[in-house]
Amino acid sequence: MRVSYKTEFDYKAFLKTLTHRPGVYRMLDQEGKILYVGKAKDLRRRVSSYFQRAGNKRIQTMVAQIRDIQIVVTHTEAEALLLENNLIKELKPRYNILLRDDKSYPYIYLSDDEFPRISFYRGARKGKGRYFGPYPSGGAVRETLYLLQKLFPVRQCENSYYSNRSRACLQYQIKRCTAPCVGLVSREDYMRDVQDIVLFLEGKTHDVVDGLVARMESASADLAFEEAARYRDQIDAIRKVQERQYVSGEKGDLDIVACARAEGQACVQVFFIRQGRNLGNRQFFPKGARGRVEGEILSAFLGQYYPGRQLPTEILLSHKPEDRELLQEALSQQAGRKLVLRTAPRGERARWLKMARQNAEIALKARLAGSSNARLRLETLQEALGLEEPPSRMECFDISHTGGERTVASCVVFNAEGPLKSDYRRFNIDAITPGDDYAAMAQALRRRYTRIMSGEGRLPDILFIDGGRGQLSTAAQILEDLGVHGVLLVGVAKGPERRAGMEQLFLLEHQHPLILDAHSPALHLVQHIRDEAHRFAITGHRQRRNKARKRSVLEDIPGIGQKRRQQLLKQFGGMQGLSRAGIEDIATVDGISTRLAEKIYQAFHGTE
């Protein structure tokens, strides 16, 4: 129950009771809401400073609202720092700098099975096996897994799917897996690929290449030239990847953190280097940065982002954070070893830091210049679906037909800027029971993602399906069959009375549908994507239907080419005259046999 404070805060009396020991303080307003959380080496000295110095307008506004201050005494200032940032994450006070993204790091996980599986993983690392990372985002993990699947054919399917296979799946057919599920590869050969993956992810690419070179030479000596050529292509692919991924002269673990600030907003860019490999970067836009300098922003960022996570041995910083020594001490204690916060690197590292600062500046400018409405829609969708970051690519499928005739499936693609029409696709659906929307959706999804898994495009972050649980289950089964992982599936159902604003969002892991407020920007984005898929499907269906209705029935008769069609139409004065002619009359036309005349007659009148 929240306490309400009606009287003014007697800060003079309160300060007399304060200790000089380190700790954390919480400032509350008259409704009992937390205004600000801070830490101090000396609680009395730090808290009294708010009332003895004028400070800036932001602090003056906050102090005027204080009706109570609560404290927690700690043993050390480093302990206070960790407690402060835990409370900031939990309470989200309005006057603190807030890091809104607090998701755990994603990793690549190599299981401890007889035939190990490599997969995306997030959460506490309790399972048996190896964990590689951390990676800056789920997208970076998916990209790396996709790359590994092309380089080393190790399975990525779920154990439930793997243990129930009776024949090899698509991944085997496109040479992305060696099919251990049905015994098409020995454990010795399979584990050799697994070991290559481990070496690759540990940054020991030269060892991988040396091993492949030895196998290539051995295969060539045994006159197994196809096998030797496969090793040659694998070596070439790895070397190309190595050129893109490795950082010159770096062998350890390193993070590069840079801050840019403009117009009351800030961007923090983090680049991740692990075992000499550049795992990519991630950007953050802390809330509450107005009126704060870069060092203050970085201090809040480091304190909130790193506690409780795996730490590198060194972090390069664009600006000196407040309490740098304290942060370094607290993070070193967490890591169980010395961690260095460095603000003035030299040589190659200075160039990397400059690159990170430039990226932060560019990202902030793009955010300030971009459409605020589009950004708001993406951020609210991220929050509604519990995503680690705003989605960068979304796809939506819809089905259109008239009584089962000329079924067409549409696939529309949206990115952060809106519709990406160059990536739209339509699928003419055939060989299904007319009107079976489930079969139509399954065929379209299978065709679309078979191509993507073969290298003809990229996977979306979110796949929207126009429909409820039935369509969602169909889509999940198709993606599982194709070995597609890391894509969030969302079913978009019309809701009661099919009224706009009453849509229900279905997710596989949730028992009940997610219902967003009718005025939610996230719902407006989902409606936009769904309506665009519907429009694109209807347009394609109408075009296909109209084309079919304009088509002459003679075009579907084997043995009737363009010249014979023209001859028949001339002889009978057009389609209407031909439709009234009998078999004997049709057979009188040069080149038309009696048997062919019967087929033409049946095309107009059917069979008896």
C-alpha positions as CSV (number, residue, x, y, z in Angstrom):
1,M,0.0,0.0,0.0
2,R,1.4,3.4,-1.0
3,V,1.8,6.0,1.7
4,S,0.6,9.6,1.0
5,Y,2.6,12.6,2.3
6,K,0.7,15.8,2.8
7,T,3.1,18.0,4.8
8,E,6.2,19.7,3.7
9,F,9.4,17.8,4.1
10,D,11.5,19.0,7.1
11,Y,14.9,18.3,5.5
12,K,16.9,20.0,8.3
13,A,15.6,17.6,10.9
14,F,16.1,14.7,8.6
15,L,19.7,15.6,7.9
16,K,20.5,15.6,11.6
17,T,19.6,11.9,11.8
18,L,21.7,10.9,8.7
19,T,24.8,8.8,9.0
20,H,28.1,9.5,7.3
21,R,28.4,5.8,6.2
22,P,27.9,4.8,2.5
23,G,24.5,3.8,1.3
24,V,21.6,4.4,-1.1
25,Y,18.9,7.0,-0.8
26,R,15.4,7.2,-2.3
27,M,13.5,10.4,-2.7
28,L,9.7,10.2,-2.6
29,D,6.9,12.7,-3.6
30,Q,3.6,13.4,-1.8
31,E,2.0,10.3,-3.4
32,G,4.8,8.0,-2.2
33,K,6.2,7.6,-5.8
34,I,10.0,7.4,-6.2
35,L,11.5,10.5,-7.7
36,Y,15.1,9.6,-7.6
37,V,17.5,6.9,-6.4
38,G,21.1,7.7,-5.7
39,K,24.2,6.3,-3.9
40,A,26.7,8.0,-1.7
41,K,30.1,7.4,0.0
42,D,28.9,9.7,2.7
43,L,25.0,9.7,3.0
44,R,24.8,12.9,5.1
45,R,27.1,15.0,2.9
46,R,25.6,13.8,-0.4
47,V,21.9,14.2,0.6
48,S,22.5,17.6,2.2
49,S,24.0,18.9,-1.0
50,Y,20.6,18.8,-2.7
51,F,19.3,21.4,-0.2
52,Q,22.4,23.6,0.2
53,R,23.2,24.2,-3.5
54,A,20.8,25.7,-6.0
55,G,21.8,23.2,-8.8
56,N,20.1,23.3,-12.2
57,K,16.4,23.8,-12.8
58,R,15.8,20.0,-13.1
59,I,17.2,19.4,-9.6
60,Q,15.3,22.4,-8.2
61,T,12.1,21.0,-9.6
62,M,12.8,17.5,-8.2
63,V,13.8,18.9,-4.7
64,A,10.6,20.9,-4.5
65,Q,8.5,17.7,-4.8
66,I,10.4,15.8,-2.1
67,R,8.2,14.7,0.8
68,D,10.3,11.9,2.3
69,I,13.7,10.3,1.9
70,Q,14.4,6.6,2.6
71,I,17.9,5.2,3.0
72,V,19.7,1.9,3.0
73,V,23.1,1.8,4.7
74,T,25.7,-0.5,3.0
75,H,29.2,-1.7,4.0
76,T,31.0,-0.2,1.0
77,E,30.5,2.4,-1.7
78,A,30.8,-0.4,-4.3
79,E,28.0,-2.3,-2.7
80,A,25.9,0.9,-2.7
81,L,26.6,1.3,-6.5
82,L,25.3,-2.2,-7.2
83,L,22.2,-1.7,-5.0
84,E,21.5,1.7,-6.6
85,N,21.4,0.3,-10.1
86,N,19.3,-2.7,-9.0
87,L,16.7,-0.2,-7.6
88,I,16.8,2.0,-10.7
89,K,16.0,-1.0,-12.9
90,E,13.2,-2.1,-10.6
91,L,11.6,1.2,-9.7
92,K,12.4,3.3,-12.9
93,P,12.4,6.7,-11.1
94,R,11.5,9.6,-13.4
95,Y,14.6,11.8,-12.5
96,N,17.2,9.0,-13.1
97,I,18.8,8.2,-16.4
98,L,17.1,5.0,-17.4
99,L,18.3,2.3,-19.6
100,R,15.1,0.9,-20.9
101,D,16.5,-2.3,-22.5
102,D,17.4,-4.7,-19.7
103,K,17.2,-8.0,-21.6
104,S,19.9,-10.6,-20.9
105,Y,22.6,-11.2,-23.4
106,P,21.9,-13.8,-26.2
107,Y,24.4,-16.6,-26.7
108,I,25.1,-19.4,-29.1
109,Y,24.6,-22.7,-27.3
110,L,26.3,-26.0,-28.2
111,S,24.4,-28.8,-26.5
112,D,26.0,-31.9,-24.8
113,D,24.0,-34.4,-26.8
114,E,25.4,-37.4,-28.6
115,F,25.0,-35.4,-31.8
116,P,25.2,-31.8,-30.4
117,R,22.8,-29.2,-31.5
118,I,23.9,-25.5,-32.0
119,S,21.2,-23.0,-31.3
120,F,20.1,-19.5,-30.0
121,Y,20.0,-19.2,-26.2
122,R,19.1,-16.5,-23.7
123,G,18.9,-16.8,-20.0
124,A,20.7,-18.4,-17.1
125,R,23.5,-20.7,-18.4
126,K,22.6,-23.8,-16.4
127,G,22.4,-26.5,-19.1
128,K,25.3,-28.8,-20.0
129,G,27.2,-27.7,-23.0
130,R,29.2,-24.7,-24.3
131,Y,28.0,-21.1,-24.5
132,F,29.6,-18.6,-26.9
133,G,29.1,-14.9,-26.8
134,P,27.6,-12.7,-25.5
135,Y,26.2,-11.2,-28.7
136,P,24.9,-7.7,-29.0
137,S,21.4,-8.8,-30.2
138,G,19.2,-11.7,-31.2
139,G,19.7,-10.6,-34.8
140,A,23.5,-11.0,-34.5
141,V,23.0,-14.5,-33.1
142,R,20.7,-15.5,-36.0
143,E,23.1,-14.1,-38.5
144,T,26.0,-16.0,-37.0
145,L,23.9,-19.3,-36.9
146,Y,22.9,-18.8,-40.5
147,L,26.6,-18.3,-41.4
148,L,27.7,-21.4,-39.4
149,Q,25.0,-23.5,-41.1
150,K,26.5,-22.7,-44.4
151,L,30.1,-23.4,-43.3
152,F,29.6,-26.4,-41.0
153,P,26.6,-28.7,-41.5
154,V,25.7,-29.3,-37.8
155,R,22.0,-29.6,-36.8
156,Q,20.1,-26.7,-35.4
157,C,16.7,-28.4,-35.0
158,E,14.9,-28.9,-31.6
159,N,15.5,-32.2,-29.9
160,S,11.8,-33.1,-30.1
161,Y,11.9,-32.6,-33.9
162,Y,15.2,-34.4,-34.2
163,S,14.2,-37.5,-32.3
164,N,11.1,-38.2,-34.4
165,R,12.5,-38.0,-37.9
166,S,12.1,-41.0,-40.2
167,R,13.7,-39.3,-43.3
168,A,16.1,-36.4,-43.9
169,C,14.6,-32.9,-44.0
170,L,15.1,-30.0,-46.3
171,Q,18.3,-28.9,-44.5
172,Y,20.0,-32.1,-45.6
173,Q,18.8,-31.6,-49.2
174,I,20.3,-28.1,-49.4
175,K,23.5,-29.4,-47.7
176,R,23.1,-27.5,-44.5
177,C,22.9,-30.6,-42.3
178,T,24.4,-34.1,-42.6
179,A,21.2,-35.8,-41.2
180,P,22.4,-37.5,-38.0
181,C,18.7,-38.0,-37.2
182,V,18.5,-40.8,-39.8
183,G,22.0,-42.1,-39.5
184,L,23.4,-40.6,-42.7
185,V,26.6,-39.5,-41.0
186,S,28.9,-41.2,-38.5
187,R,29.4,-39.7,-35.1
188,E,33.2,-39.3,-35.8
189,D,32.6,-37.3,-38.9
190,Y,29.8,-35.2,-37.3
191,M,32.0,-34.4,-34.2
192,R,34.7,-33.2,-36.6
193,D,32.3,-30.5,-37.8
194,V,31.3,-29.7,-34.2
195,Q,35.0,-29.3,-33.3
196,D,35.5,-26.9,-36.3
197,I,32.5,-24.8,-35.0
198,V,34.1,-24.7,-31.5
199,L,37.4,-23.5,-32.9
200,F,35.7,-21.0,-35.2
201,L,33.7,-19.5,-32.3
202,E,36.8,-19.4,-30.1
203,G,38.6,-17.3,-32.8
204,K,40.9,-20.1,-33.9
205,T,40.0,-19.9,-37.5
206,H,43.5,-20.6,-38.7
207,D,43.3,-24.0,-37.0
208,V,40.1,-24.7,-38.8
209,V,41.5,-23.8,-42.1
210,D,44.7,-25.9,-41.5
211,G,42.6,-28.9,-40.7
212,L,40.5,-28.4,-43.8
213,V,43.6,-28.0,-46.0
214,A,44.9,-31.3,-44.7
215,R,41.6,-33.0,-45.4
216,M,41.5,-31.5,-48.9
217,E,45.0,-32.7,-49.7
218,S,44.2,-36.2,-48.4
219,A,41.0,-36.4,-50.5
220,S,42.9,-35.2,-53.6
221,A,45.6,-37.9,-53.0
222,D,42.8,-40.5,-52.8
223,L,41.4,-39.2,-56.1
224,A,38.2,-38.1,-54.3
225,F,38.0,-34.9,-56.2
226,E,34.4,-33.9,-55.4
227,E,35.2,-34.2,-51.7
228,A,38.4,-32.2,-52.2
229,A,36.4,-29.5,-54.1
230,R,33.9,-29.3,-51.2
231,Y,36.8,-28.7,-48.7
232,R,38.2,-26.1,-51.1
233,D,34.9,-24.2,-51.2
234,Q,34.6,-24.4,-47.4
235,I,38.1,-23.0,-46.9
236,D,37.3,-20.1,-49.3
237,A,34.1,-19.3,-47.5
238,I,35.8,-19.3,-44.1
239,R,38.5,-17.0,-45.3
240,K,36.0,-14.5,-46.7
241,V,34.1,-14.6,-43.3
242,Q,37.4,-14.1,-41.5
243,E,38.2,-10.9,-43.4
244,R,34.9,-9.4,-42.3
245,Q,34.8,-10.6,-38.7
246,Y,38.2,-10.2,-37.2
247,V,39.7,-7.2,-35.6
248,S,43.3,-6.5,-36.5
249,G,45.7,-7.2,-33.7
250,E,43.1,-8.0,-31.1
251,K,43.0,-11.4,-29.4
252,G,41.0,-10.9,-26.2
253,D,37.6,-9.7,-25.0
254,L,36.9,-6.0,-25.3
255,D,33.9,-3.7,-25.3
256,I,33.9,-0.2,-26.9
257,V,31.3,2.2,-25.4
258,A,30.7,5.6,-27.0
259,C,28.2,8.3,-26.2
260,A,26.8,11.1,-28.3
261,R,24.3,13.8,-27.1
262,A,22.1,16.4,-28.9
263,E,18.8,18.1,-28.4
264,G,18.2,16.6,-25.0
265,Q,18.6,13.0,-26.2
266,A,21.6,10.7,-26.1
267,C,22.8,7.6,-27.9
268,V,25.2,5.0,-26.5
269,Q,26.9,2.6,-28.9
270,V,28.5,-0.6,-27.7
271,F,30.8,-2.7,-29.9
272,F,31.5,-6.2,-28.8
273,I,34.9,-7.9,-29.4
274,R,35.2,-11.5,-28.2
275,Q,38.3,-13.6,-28.8
276,G,39.4,-11.1,-31.5
277,R,36.1,-11.4,-33.3
278,N,33.9,-8.4,-33.9
279,L,30.4,-9.7,-32.9
280,G,28.7,-6.4,-34.0
281,N,27.3,-3.4,-32.2
282,R,24.2,-2.4,-30.3
283,Q,22.7,1.1,-29.7
284,F,20.8,2.4,-26.8
285,F,18.9,5.7,-26.2
286,P,18.7,6.2,-22.4
287,K,15.7,8.0,-21.1
288,G,16.2,11.1,-19.0
289,A,19.4,12.4,-20.7
290,R,18.3,16.0,-21.0
291,G,20.6,18.3,-19.1
292,R,23.2,15.5,-18.5
293,V,26.8,15.5,-19.8
294,E,28.3,12.5,-21.6
295,G,30.3,11.3,-18.5
296,E,27.2,11.3,-16.4
297,I,25.2,9.4,-19.0
298,L,28.0,6.8,-19.4
299,S,28.2,6.4,-15.6
300,A,24.5,5.6,-15.4
301,F,24.8,3.3,-18.4
302,L,27.7,1.3,-17.2
303,G,26.2,0.9,-13.7
304,Q,22.9,-0.4,-15.1
305,Y,24.0,-2.4,-18.1
306,Y,26.9,-4.5,-16.8
307,P,26.0,-5.7,-13.3
308,G,24.9,-9.3,-13.4
309,R,26.3,-9.9,-16.9
310,Q,29.5,-11.5,-18.3
311,L,32.2,-8.9,-18.5
312,P,35.1,-8.4,-20.8
313,T,38.7,-7.7,-19.6
314,E,38.6,-4.1,-20.8
315,I,36.1,-1.4,-21.8
316,L,37.1,1.5,-23.9
317,L,35.0,4.7,-23.2
318,S,34.5,7.8,-25.2
319,H,34.2,10.0,-22.1
320,K,35.3,9.7,-18.5
321,P,32.4,8.6,-16.4
322,E,31.6,10.0,-13.0
323,D,33.0,7.7,-10.3
324,R,35.2,5.9,-12.8
325,E,37.4,4.3,-10.1
326,L,34.3,3.2,-8.1
327,L,32.7,1.6,-11.3
328,Q,36.0,-0.1,-12.1
329,E,36.2,-1.5,-8.6
330,A,32.6,-2.7,-8.5
331,L,32.8,-4.4,-11.9
332,S,36.1,-6.0,-11.1
333,Q,34.6,-7.5,-8.0
334,Q,31.7,-8.8,-10.0
335,A,34.1,-10.3,-12.7
336,G,36.4,-11.8,-10.0
337,R,39.4,-10.3,-11.8
338,K,40.7,-6.9,-12.7
339,L,38.6,-5.0,-15.3
340,V,40.0,-1.8,-16.8
341,L,37.9,1.2,-17.9
342,R,40.1,3.1,-20.4
343,T,39.2,6.5,-21.8
344,A,42.3,7.5,-23.8
345,P,43.5,4.5,-25.8
346,R,46.3,4.9,-28.4
347,G,47.0,3.5,-31.8
348,E,44.5,1.1,-33.4
349,R,42.2,1.2,-30.4
350,A,41.9,5.0,-30.6
351,R,40.7,4.4,-34.2
352,W,38.1,1.9,-33.0
353,L,36.8,4.3,-30.4
354,K,36.5,7.1,-32.9
355,M,34.5,4.7,-35.1
356,A,32.2,4.0,-32.2
357,R,31.7,7.7,-31.5
358,Q,30.9,8.3,-35.2
359,N,28.3,5.5,-35.1
360,A,26.7,7.0,-32.0
361,E,26.5,10.4,-33.6
362,I,25.0,9.0,-36.9
363,A,22.4,6.9,-35.0
364,L,21.4,9.9,-32.9
365,K,21.0,12.2,-35.9
366,A,18.9,9.5,-37.7
367,R,16.7,9.2,-34.6
368,L,16.2,12.9,-34.4
369,A,15.6,13.3,-38.1
370,G,13.4,10.2,-38.5
371,S,9.6,10.0,-38.2
372,S,8.7,10.2,-34.6
373,N,5.4,8.4,-35.2
374,A,7.1,5.5,-37.0
375,R,9.7,5.2,-34.2
376,L,7.0,5.4,-31.6
377,R,5.0,2.6,-33.3
378,L,8.0,0.3,-33.4
379,E,9.0,1.0,-29.8
380,T,5.5,0.4,-28.5
381,L,5.3,-2.9,-30.5
382,Q,8.7,-3.9,-29.0
383,E,7.3,-3.3,-25.5
384,A,4.0,-5.0,-26.2
385,L,5.6,-8.2,-27.5
386,G,8.5,-8.2,-25.0
387,L,11.2,-7.9,-27.6
388,E,14.8,-7.1,-26.8
389,E,15.0,-4.4,-29.4
390,P,12.6,-2.7,-32.0
391,P,12.1,-5.1,-34.9
392,S,14.0,-4.2,-38.1
393,R,12.1,-6.5,-40.5
394,M,8.6,-7.8,-40.4
395,E,6.6,-10.0,-42.8
396,C,2.9,-10.7,-43.0
397,F,1.0,-13.4,-45.1
398,D,-2.6,-13.3,-46.2
399,I,-4.8,-15.5,-48.5
400,S,-7.3,-14.3,-51.0
401,H,-9.7,-16.3,-53.3
402,T,-13.4,-16.3,-54.4
403,G,-15.1,-19.6,-53.5
404,G,-11.7,-21.3,-53.7
405,E,-11.1,-20.1,-57.2
406,R,-7.6,-18.8,-58.2
407,T,-6.2,-18.7,-54.7
408,V,-3.3,-16.2,-54.2
409,A,-1.1,-15.8,-51.1
410,S,0.6,-12.5,-50.4
411,C,3.8,-11.7,-48.4
412,V,4.5,-8.0,-47.5
413,V,7.6,-6.8,-45.9
414,F,8.1,-3.8,-43.5
415,N,11.2,-2.3,-42.0
416,A,11.8,0.6,-39.7
417,E,10.9,3.1,-42.4
418,G,7.7,1.3,-43.5
419,P,6.7,-0.9,-46.4
420,L,9.6,-2.4,-48.3
421,K,7.7,-3.0,-51.6
422,S,10.8,-4.3,-53.5
423,D,10.6,-7.4,-51.2
424,Y,6.9,-8.1,-51.6
425,R,6.0,-11.5,-53.1
426,R,2.9,-13.3,-54.3
427,F,2.3,-17.0,-54.6
428,N,-0.3,-18.6,-56.9
429,I,-1.6,-21.5,-54.9
430,D,-2.5,-24.8,-56.7
431,A,-3.0,-28.5,-56.0
432,I,-5.0,-27.9,-52.8
433,T,-8.7,-28.4,-51.9
434,P,-10.5,-25.2,-53.0
435,G,-11.1,-22.9,-50.1
436,D,-8.6,-24.7,-47.7
437,D,-6.9,-21.6,-46.3
438,Y,-4.7,-23.7,-44.0
439,A,-3.2,-25.6,-46.9
440,A,-2.8,-22.4,-48.9
441,M,-0.9,-20.7,-46.1
442,A,1.2,-23.8,-45.6
443,Q,2.2,-23.9,-49.3
444,A,3.0,-20.2,-49.4
445,L,5.1,-20.4,-46.2
446,R,7.0,-23.5,-47.4
447,R,7.8,-21.9,-50.7
448,R,8.8,-18.6,-49.2
449,Y,11.1,-19.9,-46.4
450,T,12.6,-22.7,-48.5
451,R,14.0,-20.0,-50.7
452,I,15.2,-17.9,-47.8
453,M,16.9,-20.9,-46.1
454,S,18.6,-21.6,-49.5
455,G,20.1,-18.1,-49.4
456,E,17.6,-16.0,-51.4
457,G,16.9,-13.4,-48.8
458,R,16.9,-12.8,-45.0
459,L,14.6,-13.9,-42.2
460,P,12.3,-11.4,-40.5
461,D,12.3,-10.6,-36.8
462,I,8.4,-11.0,-36.7
463,L,6.2,-13.1,-38.9
464,F,2.5,-12.0,-38.8
465,I,-0.1,-14.4,-39.9
466,D,-3.7,-13.2,-40.7
467,G,-5.7,-15.6,-38.5
468,G,-5.9,-17.1,-35.1
469,R,-4.5,-20.2,-33.4
470,G,-5.2,-22.6,-36.3
471,Q,-3.2,-20.5,-38.8
472,L,-0.5,-19.9,-36.2
473,S,0.0,-23.6,-35.5
474,T,0.2,-24.3,-39.2
475,A,2.9,-21.7,-39.7
476,A,4.8,-22.9,-36.6
477,Q,4.8,-26.5,-38.0
478,I,6.1,-25.3,-41.4
479,L,8.9,-23.3,-39.9
480,E,9.8,-26.2,-37.7
481,D,10.0,-28.5,-40.7
482,L,12.2,-26.1,-42.5
483,G,14.6,-25.6,-39.6
484,V,13.7,-21.9,-39.2
485,H,14.4,-20.6,-35.7
486,G,14.5,-17.2,-34.0
487,V,11.4,-15.8,-35.8
488,L,8.6,-14.5,-33.5
489,L,5.2,-15.8,-34.8
490,V,2.1,-13.6,-34.2
491,G,-1.4,-14.4,-35.3
492,V,-3.6,-11.4,-36.0
493,A,-7.3,-12.3,-35.6
494,K,-10.2,-9.9,-36.3
495,G,-11.8,-10.2,-32.9
496,P,-15.5,-10.0,-32.0
497,E,-17.7,-8.8,-34.8
498,R,-14.6,-8.3,-37.0
499,R,-14.4,-4.7,-35.9
500,A,-11.3,-2.6,-36.4
501,G,-9.5,-1.9,-33.1
502,M,-10.7,-5.2,-31.6
503,E,-7.9,-7.3,-33.0
504,Q,-6.5,-10.2,-31.0
505,L,-2.8,-11.1,-31.2
506,F,-2.0,-14.8,-30.6
507,L,1.5,-16.0,-29.6
508,L,2.5,-19.6,-29.4
509,E,3.7,-19.5,-25.8
510,H,0.6,-17.5,-24.5
511,Q,-2.6,-19.2,-23.5
512,H,-4.7,-16.1,-23.9
513,P,-4.6,-13.6,-26.8
514,L,-2.9,-10.2,-26.4
515,I,-5.4,-7.4,-26.8
516,L,-3.9,-3.9,-27.3
517,D,-5.7,-0.6,-26.7
518,A,-7.6,0.6,-29.7
519,H,-5.4,3.8,-29.7
520,S,-2.1,2.0,-29.2
521,P,0.5,2.9,-31.8
522,A,1.6,-0.8,-31.8
523,L,-1.9,-1.9,-32.8
524,H,-1.9,0.8,-35.6
525,L,1.3,-0.7,-36.9
526,V,0.0,-4.2,-36.9
527,Q,-3.2,-3.1,-38.6
528,H,-1.2,-1.3,-41.3
529,I,0.9,-4.4,-42.0
530,R,-2.2,-6.7,-42.0
531,D,-4.2,-4.4,-44.2
532,E,-1.3,-4.1,-46.7
533,A,-1.0,-7.9,-46.9
534,H,-4.8,-8.1,-47.5
535,R,-4.7,-5.4,-50.2
536,F,-1.7,-7.1,-51.9
537,A,-3.4,-10.5,-51.8
538,I,-6.8,-9.2,-53.2
539,T,-5.0,-7.4,-56.0
540,G,-3.1,-10.5,-57.0
541,H,-6.2,-12.7,-56.8
542,R,-8.2,-10.3,-59.0
543,Q,-5.5,-10.1,-61.6
544,R,-5.2,-13.9,-61.7
545,R,-9.0,-14.4,-61.9
546,N,-9.4,-11.8,-64.6
547,K,-6.6,-13.3,-66.6
548,A,-8.2,-16.7,-66.3
549,R,-11.6,-15.4,-67.5
550,K,-10.1,-13.7,-70.5
551,R,-8.3,-16.9,-71.5
552,S,-9.8,-18.8,-74.4
553,V,-11.0,-22.4,-73.6
554,L,-9.1,-23.5,-76.7
555,E,-5.8,-22.6,-75.0
556,D,-6.3,-25.5,-72.6
557,I,-6.8,-28.2,-75.3
558,P,-3.7,-30.2,-76.1
559,G,-2.9,-30.1,-79.8
560,I,-4.5,-26.6,-80.4
561,G,-1.8,-24.1,-81.1
562,Q,-2.1,-20.5,-82.1
563,K,-2.5,-21.2,-85.8
564,R,-5.3,-23.7,-85.4
565,R,-7.1,-21.4,-83.0
566,Q,-7.1,-18.6,-85.5
567,Q,-8.2,-21.0,-88.3
568,L,-11.1,-22.3,-86.2
569,L,-12.2,-18.8,-85.2
570,K,-12.1,-17.6,-88.8
571,Q,-14.1,-20.7,-90.1
572,F,-16.9,-20.2,-87.5
573,G,-16.9,-16.4,-87.2
574,G,-15.6,-16.4,-83.5
575,M,-16.0,-18.2,-80.3
576,Q,-19.8,-18.0,-80.2
577,G,-20.1,-19.7,-83.6
578,L,-17.6,-22.4,-82.7
579,S,-19.5,-23.1,-79.5
580,R,-22.7,-23.9,-81.5
581,A,-20.9,-26.2,-84.0
582,G,-21.2,-29.9,-83.9
583,I,-18.3,-32.5,-84.0
584,E,-18.8,-33.2,-87.7
585,D,-18.7,-29.5,-88.6
586,I,-15.5,-28.9,-86.5
587,A,-13.8,-31.9,-88.1
588,T,-14.2,-30.3,-91.6
589,V,-11.6,-27.7,-90.7
590,D,-8.1,-28.5,-92.2
591,G,-5.8,-30.1,-89.6
592,I,-8.7,-31.0,-87.1
593,S,-9.2,-34.7,-86.7
594,T,-12.4,-36.3,-85.5
595,R,-10.8,-37.0,-82.1
596,L,-9.6,-33.5,-81.8
597,A,-13.0,-32.2,-82.8
598,E,-14.5,-34.2,-80.0
599,K,-12.1,-32.6,-77.5
600,I,-13.1,-29.1,-78.8
601,Y,-16.8,-29.9,-78.5
602,Q,-16.4,-31.3,-75.0
603,A,-14.5,-28.1,-73.9
604,F,-17.7,-26.1,-74.7
605,H,-20.3,-28.6,-73.7
606,G,-18.7,-31.0,-71.2
607,T,-18.7,-34.8,-71.4
608,E,-22.0,-36.8,-71.4
